[in-house]
């Protein structure tokens, strides 16, 4: 379960309401509310954890990323 600011990079990994909560940058009141919401709700934490693991396993699987990295290196070095 994640609470993060809604900025490039973070919003590519954290899907608001799916595996975490995104809050506007420089908005400490909303950040505080989101953290409190996550802390008080065991169900929400479990939901975000389950969804986060599914997203991680689907999109960031090591073998797939390793193969992509090897292809990238080969393109740089003309291997």
N, C-alpha and C positions, 0 to 999 in steps of 0.2 A: 504494500500500500504506500502510495506516494502523494505528497503535497508539493507542488512545484509552481514556479512562476510560468506564465504562458509566454514563453519566448522561443525563438527558433532553436531547434535541438531538443529542448525539453518537450515541446508539443509534438514532436515526431515520435516520441517514445511513450509519453503519458497521454492517454486518451481520457479526456475529462468525463468522469462518471463511469468509466469502464474499468480502468486499472489505477485510477488516482484522481486527484482533484487539481485542476489548474486554476491559478488565481492571477489577476492582473499584476504586472510588475509594479513595484513601489507602493503596494497597497497592504500595509501591515495589518489593518483591521480585518480585511478579508482573509489574509493568510492565517491570522489568529483564529478566526471562525472555522476555517477549513481544518486546521489542526485539531481544534476542539471537537469538531464533528467526527473526525476520524478516531480520535482517542476515546470518545464515549460510545462508539458503535462497533462492537465486536463483529456483527454481521457484515457491516460495510468493509471492515478490514479483511475479513475472510473472502468476500466477493472480489475485492481488488487484488488480493494475493492470488486467487485462483485464475482470474482473468490475466493478470500480469505474467504468471507462469506460462499460460497458454500462448500469449503473445510472444514471449521470449523464445519458447520452444519452436514456434512457427516461423518467426522472422529472424532469429539470431542463432540458428543452429550452427554449431561449430564446424561441422564438415562442409556445409554449404558456404559459409563465410571463408573457410580456408581455401576451398576451390576457387572462389571469386578472387581472393588475394593472389593465389598462384597465377591465375590468368592475367591479372593486372601486372604482376612482376614480369611475366613473359612478354607482355606488350611493351614494357619499358626497355627491356634488355634484348628484344628480338630473339627470344629463345624458341 
